[in-house]
Amino acid sequence: MIRVLIADDHPVFRSGLRGLLSALDIEVVGEARDGAEAVRLAAELQPDVVVMDLHMPGGNGVDATRTLTRVSPGIGVLVLTMFHDDDSVFAAIRAGARGYLLKEAGVEEISRAVQAVAAGEAIYGPGIAKRVLGFFAGMAEPSRAAFPELTEREREVLELIAQGRNNTEIASLLFLSSKTIRNHVSNIFMKLHVADRAQAIIRAREAGLG
């Protein structure tokens, strides 16, 4: 049985979500009222998934997600929120959230998302998925023409380097380990014949990336 911790500052919503998940044979092991309590309870209870709201008093969901993915990487975070602006979506993804749904999602969608995140997969609601795919589609095309010697993954990493992101942020955004990102960065430096990150950024931005 999948074990879930709910983090949301609205008690009525927590109660309703608990009932919904319990009806789906998903065990709710605890409830948190803010991000700080979510981090503490997750460390204590070790759920499979934390269903996390983003904007809560006393510790927001983005900071809590970032802490959880660092100290308990085996716990998956599924964001369930009212907010669908780009800043909220990409902040949550960069923090390490594996899933992002809006609170208007249906029962089947929530059930599927909890199961996917528990299995280590990434899942987004339809509107959110379009934004994520659009982001990667928009950054892949110019890099393919500019640097044909790079693999598709290396081009994705170079685009994010050109945006000024560090390796930890890139690893979170691409759902890869920090070691894998370091290897990609080394390969990029070698193929572009640059000595460091600053030179790589210059080359990438000259080509229209970032």
N, C-alpha and C positions, 0 to 999 in steps of 0.2 A: 504494500500500500504506500502511495506517495504521501510524504509528510510535509505540511505547508505551515509557514508562519505568515500571518496577515499583518501588514503595517499600514495603518490608515488612521487619521485623527478623528474620523467620524464614527462614533460607536454604532449608529444605526446601520451604516454601510458595512462595518465589520461583521455585525450580527447577520445581516442578509447574505454576505459572501460566505460566512461560515456555514450557514444552512445550505447554500447552493453547493458548496464543495463537499460537504458531508453527504448530501444526496447523491453525489457522483462517486462515492466510496473513496474520497480523498480525505485523509486525516488532517484536521487543523490542530496543530500542537501548541499554538499560542497566538496571542494578539499583542501588537505594539501600537502605541499612540503617536510615536514620532520616530525619527531616524535613529536617534541615540539608543532608544529602547529596543529598536529592531536589531541593531548591532549586538547589544548585550544579550538579548534573548536568542538570537541566532547562534551565538557562540556557546550558549548554555544548552540549547535544545537540538542543535545540528539538524535542522529540517533539510529536505531535499530542495525546496523552493521557498523563496520569500516573495510574496505578492506585495509589491511596494508602490504606495502612492508617492508622488514626487514632492508636492508642496505641503509640508506639515510644520507646525510650530514646534520649536524645541529640537530641531535637527531635520534637515530636508532629506528627501529620498535619494538625490544624486550623491551627496556626500556619504550617506549610509551605504549606497551601492558600491561606491569606490572603496570604502573601508572593507566591506564584506568580501569583495572579489580579491582583495589583497590578503586578508587574514584567513579567509575560508573559501578558497577557490573552488571547492567541491560543491558549494551551495549556489544554485542558480537563482538569479533575480529576474522576476517578471514584473515589469512596470504596468500598473493598472491605474490610469489617471484620467482626468478630464482634459488635460492640456495636450494639444497636438501641434503647437508651434515648433518651428525648426530648432530653436534654441533648446527647448525641453527635450525633443527627440534625440538630437545629436549629443547633448550633454549626458543623457542617460546611457547612450550607446558607448560613448567614450569612457564613461565610468565603469562599464563592464556588464550592463544589463543584457541578458540573452533574449529578452522578449519585451514587446511594447504593445499594449492594447489600450483602447479607450474604454471608459466605464460604460459606454453604451453597447459594448460587445455582448453578444448572445451567450447563452449557457454552453452551447456546443463549442463556440470559439474559445471561451475561457477554459473549458475542459481540455481541448486540444492543445492550447498554449501551455497549460500547467504540465501536461504530460511531455510535451516536446522539450520544455526547459529542464524538466527533471532528467530527461535522457541526454542532456548536453547539447541540444539543438538550439538554433536561433529561430525565432518566430516573431512576426509583426502582423498587426492588423492591416487590412487591405490598403487603407489610405497611407499608413505609415510605410508600408513596404514600397509603395510607389516613390515616396521621397527618398528612401535609402537607395533603391535601384537607380533612380535618377541622378543621385549624387555620384555614384560610382560610374555610371554611363558617361556622365559629363566630364569626368576627370580622366577616363581611359583613352578617349579618342585622340586628343592632341599628343599625349605621351607616346602612343603607338607610332605616329608618324615621325616624331622627333627622335626617338631612341629605339630603333628597330632591334638593337642588340640585346635589349632587356626583355625578360619574360613578362607575361601579363601581370603576375604578382609583383615583380620588381618595379614595374611601372606604377602600380597602385601605391607601393611604398614610397617611391620617389615623389609622386604627387603630394602625399601627406608630408614628406620632408619639406617640400617646397612651401607648404602652408605653415611651416614653422613648428610642426608637432614633434614631440620627443618620442623615443622608442616605446615608452610605456603607453602613451596615448595611442600610438599606431597599433600596438599589440591589442589594446582593448577594442579599438574600432574595427580591426580586421579579424578579431576572435582568434588570435594566434599567440603563441608564447613569446616572451621577451627574447629568448635565445634564438627562436626562428627569425624574429625581426632583425636581430643583430647580424645574423648570417646573410639576410637579404641586403642589409645596408652595406656590408663588406663587399658583397658581389657587385652592388651598384657602383661603389667607389672604384673597384677594379675595372669594371667595364667602361666607365666614363673617364677613367684615367684622372681621377681627382684625389687629392690627399686627405680631405676632411669634409665635414658636413657643410661648412660654409661655402666651399667651392661647388659642392653638389647643388646647393640651393641656387647659386648664381647660374649654373648651367641650366637647371630646370626652369627657372623663372625667365631666362632669356628665350627659352623654347615655348613660353606661354603657360607653364604650369604654375600651380599655387594660387 
